[in-house]
Amino acid sequence: MQFIKRIGLFILTNALIMLTVGIAWTVLSRVFGFERVGNQMGPLLIWCALLGFSGSLISLLLSKVMAKWMMGLRIIDPSTSDPTLSHLVNRVHSLAQKAGLPNAPEVAIYDSEDVNAFATGPSKSNSLVAVSTGLLQRMSDDEVDGVLGHEIAHIANGDMVTMTLITGVVNTFALFFSRVLANLISSNVDEKARPTVHFIVVIIGDILFTILGSIVVNYYSRKREFRADLGGAKFSSRSNMIAALRRLQNVHGIPNDEKDMLATMKISNNGRTGIMALFMTHPNLDDRIEALERARV
């Protein structure tokens, strides 16, 4: 199964946290009478902001731990005697130094035939870069270098923190609108059924508004990918970065319905259009290559 990249893992973790927070808040509000806050839009919005940003911040703080756990990462010892792994660590550290990172990222590898890599971590000084075995087997050294430069650029650009702030705003309004909608709907039903209706609408609303909010999050994610491509070209080279993207075109160029389910979480997409394109975390590869060819690096 093809799995989760940097932003995909962050979004998934955040969604699970927000669903848990939403259910817990709804239950506790009924037990302790917190729902009275909902009668005032100002206090309700403040509560939603506190809970919304807590979800995204927890996701950020847990990003490395979740990646290691969910992806089965093996952290590479910098003193490893394996020449391939030693070269990988040295290149990541060299690129990190070139990017001006305060600390070199941890470097990890995981078993997967997928050609993939990702960077994660709560800060520039506490980060991780991971690559799949499939990437090392199917890419040349120059192409791998371009990918590593791209991932280092994500760290150097502070993309995880940026996406945390954007996601916090989206979480806030998802929680807020779902409760406003629940209050409106439950106020028009029988008083005995009101608590149950309110609870159900809140949970459904949290899920639906979070999904809609992911369109905004993914839009900014696509913008950050273009910027990371430029960083990859700067820290590695334009030719290496373009070569890496062309290799991904060859690998992911043929649509596969089984892979499409998790396409939003991958290093690339298959050029989707229409509504589904709004949910893609990464731009079309043709667009990324064209942007790199035009850019001044």
C-alpha positions in Angstrom: 0.0 0.0 0.0 1.3 3.4 -0.9 1.2 5.6 2.2 1.7 9.0 3.7 4.0 11.9 3.0 4.7 15.0 5.1 1.5 17.0 4.8 -0.7 13.9 4.4 0.5 12.5 7.7 0.0 15.9 9.4 -3.5 16.3 8.0 -4.4 12.7 9.1 -3.1 13.2 12.6 -4.8 16.5 12.9 -8.1 15.1 11.7 -8.0 12.3 14.2 -7.2 14.7 17.0 -9.9 17.1 16.0 -12.5 14.3 15.8 -11.5 13.2 19.3 -11.6 16.8 20.6 -14.9 17.4 19.0 -16.5 14.4 20.6 -15.0 15.0 24.0 -16.0 18.7 24.0 -19.6 17.8 23.0 -19.9 15.2 25.7 -18.3 17.4 28.4 -20.4 20.4 27.4 -23.6 18.4 28.0 -22.4 17.0 31.3 -21.1 20.4 32.7 -23.3 22.8 30.9 -20.6 24.3 28.7 -23.1 24.6 25.9 -24.3 27.9 27.4 -21.1 29.4 25.9 -22.6 28.7 22.5 -25.2 31.3 23.2 -22.6 34.0 22.7 -20.7 33.9 19.4 -17.6 35.7 20.7 -16.8 33.2 23.6 -17.7 30.3 21.3 -15.2 31.5 18.7 -12.5 31.9 21.4 -13.2 28.3 22.6 -13.0 27.0 19.1 -9.8 28.8 18.4 -8.2 27.4 21.6 -9.3 23.8 20.7 -8.6 24.2 17.0 -5.0 25.4 17.4 -4.4 22.8 20.1 -5.2 20.1 17.6 -2.8 21.4 15.0 -0.1 22.1 17.5 -0.3 18.6 19.0 -0.1 17.2 15.4 3.1 19.3 14.9 4.7 18.1 18.2 3.8 14.5 17.4 4.9 14.6 13.8 8.2 12.8 14.1 6.8 10.3 16.6 3.8 9.5 14.4 6.0 9.2 11.3 8.4 6.8 13.0 5.4 4.7 14.3 3.2 4.7 11.2 5.9 4.4 8.6 8.1 1.9 10.4 11.1 4.2 10.0 14.6 3.0 10.7 16.9 5.8 11.9 20.3 5.6 10.2 23.3 5.8 12.5 25.6 8.5 11.1 28.5 6.2 11.7 27.0 3.3 9.7 29.5 1.2 7.7 26.9 0.7 4.9 28.3 2.8 2.0 24.8 3.6 0.6 23.3 4.6 3.9 26.5 6.6 4.8 26.3 8.5 1.5 22.6 9.2 2.2 23.3 10.6 5.6 26.3 12.7 4.4 24.2 14.2 1.6 21.3 15.2 3.9 23.8 16.7 6.4 25.6 18.6 3.6 22.4 20.0 2.1 21.2 20.9 5.6 24.4 22.8 6.2 24.0 24.6 2.9 20.4 25.5 3.8 21.6 27.0 7.1 19.7 24.6 9.4 20.7 24.9 13.0 20.9 21.1 13.5 21.2 18.3 10.9 17.9 16.3 10.5 17.7 12.7 11.6 17.9 10.5 8.5 15.7 7.4 8.2 14.8 4.7 5.7 11.7 2.6 5.4 10.7 -0.4 3.3 8.5 0.4 0.4 8.5 -0.2 -3.3 7.0 3.3 -3.7 9.4 6.0 -4.9 8.9 8.4 -2.1 10.5 10.7 0.5 9.3 13.1 3.2 10.5 15.6 5.8 8.8 16.2 9.1 9.4 17.6 12.6 8.2 20.4 14.8 11.1 22.8 14.0 14.2 23.5 11.9 16.3 22.2 14.8 14.3 19.1 15.4 13.5 17.5 12.0 13.7 14.3 10.1 14.2 13.3 6.5 13.1 9.8 5.4 13.3 8.0 2.1 11.9 4.7 0.8 14.0 1.8 -0.3 12.2 2.1 -3.6 13.5 5.6 -4.1 17.1 4.5 -3.5 16.7 1.6 -5.9 15.0 3.3 -8.7 16.6 6.8 -8.7 20.1 7.8 -9.7 22.4 9.6 -7.2 21.6 13.0 -8.9 17.9 12.4 -8.8 18.1 11.3 -5.1 20.1 14.5 -4.4 17.3 16.6 -6.0 14.7 14.9 -3.8 16.8 15.4 -0.7 17.3 19.1 -1.6 13.5 19.5 -1.9 12.9 17.9 1.5 15.6 20.0 3.1 13.9 23.1 1.6 10.6 22.2 3.3 12.5 22.2 6.6 14.4 25.4 5.9 11.2 27.2 4.7 9.4 26.3 8.0 6.6 24.6 6.1 5.4 22.5 9.0 4.9 25.5 11.2 3.2 27.4 8.4 0.8 24.5 7.7 0.2 24.3 11.5 -1.0 27.9 11.7 -3.2 27.5 8.6 -4.6 24.2 9.9 -5.3 25.9 13.2 -7.4 28.6 11.5 -9.3 25.9 9.5 -9.9 23.8 12.7 -11.2 26.9 14.5 -13.9 27.6 11.8 -14.7 23.9 11.4 -15.5 23.7 15.1 -17.3 27.0 15.1 -19.6 26.5 12.1 -20.5 22.9 13.1 -21.7 24.2 16.5 -23.6 27.1 15.1 -25.3 24.8 12.6 -26.1 22.3 15.4 -27.6 25.1 17.5 -29.8 26.2 14.6 -31.0 22.7 13.7 -31.5 21.4 17.3 -33.5 24.5 18.2 -36.2 23.5 15.7 -36.8 20.0 16.9 -38.6 18.5 19.9 -37.0 19.4 23.2 -36.5 15.8 24.2 -34.7 15.0 21.0 -32.7 18.3 21.0 -29.6 16.9 22.9 -29.3 13.9 20.6 -29.8 15.9 17.4 -27.3 18.6 18.6 -24.7 15.9 19.3 -25.1 14.2 15.9 -25.0 17.4 13.9 -21.9 18.6 15.8 -20.0 15.3 15.0 -21.1 15.3 11.3 -20.4 19.0 11.0 -16.9 18.6 12.5 -16.1 16.0 9.9 -17.7 17.8 6.9 -16.3 21.2 7.7 -12.8 19.7 8.3 -13.0 18.1 4.9 -14.0 21.3 3.3 -11.3 23.1 5.2 -8.7 20.7 3.8 -9.3 22.4 0.4 -7.7 25.5 1.9 -4.9 23.6 3.6 -4.1 21.7 0.4 -4.1 24.9 -1.6 -1.3 26.3 0.6 0.4 22.9 0.5 0.6 23.1 -3.3 2.1 26.6 -3.1 4.7 25.4 -0.6 5.7 22.6 -3.0 6.6 25.0 -5.7 8.7 26.9 -3.2 10.4 23.7 -2.0 11.2 22.8 -5.7 13.0 26.1 -5.9 14.9 25.3 -2.7 15.8 21.8 -4.1 17.2 23.4 -7.2 19.1 25.9 -5.1 20.6 23.5 -2.6 21.2 20.6 -5.0 20.9 21.9 -8.6 18.1 22.8 -11.1 19.1 19.8 -13.3 18.9 17.4 -10.3 15.6 18.7 -9.2 14.1 18.5 -12.7 15.6 15.1 -13.2 13.9 13.9 -10.0 10.5 15.2 -11.1 10.9 13.6 -14.5 11.7 10.3 -12.8 8.5 10.7 -10.7 6.6 11.3 -13.9 7.9 8.0 -15.3 7.0 6.1 -12.1 3.6 7.7 -11.4 2.6 8.6 -14.9 0.2 5.6 -15.4 -3.1 6.1 -13.4 -3.9 3.3 -11.0 -7.3 3.3 -9.3 -5.9 1.4 -6.2 -3.2 4.1 -5.7 -5.6 7.0 -6.2 -7.2 6.5 -2.8 -4.1 7.9 -1.2 -2.9 10.1 -4.0 -3.3 13.3 -1.9 -0.7 12.0 0.4 2.0 11.1 -2.1 5.0 12.9 -3.4 3.2 13.6 -6.7 -0.2 13.2 -8.4 -1.4 11.9 -11.7 -2.7 15.2 -13.0 -6.2 15.1 -11.6 -8.6 17.8 -12.7 -11.9 19.0 -11.5 -13.1 18.9 -7.9 -10.7 16.2 -6.9 -7.8 18.5 -7.8 -8.8 20.7 -4.9 -7.9 18.0 -2.5 -4.4 17.4 -3.9 -1.5 18.3 -1.7 1.0 18.5 -4.6 0.8 20.3 -7.9 0.8 18.5 -11.2 4.3 17.4 -12.1 4.2 19.1 -15.5 3.4 22.4 -13.8 6.3 21.9 -11.3 8.8 21.1 -14.0 7.6 24.1 -16.1 7.9 26.4 -13.1 11.4 25.2 -12.4 12.5 25.7 -16.0 11.2 29.3 -16.0 12.6 30.2 -12.5 15.7 32.1 -11.7 17.7 29.9 -9.3 
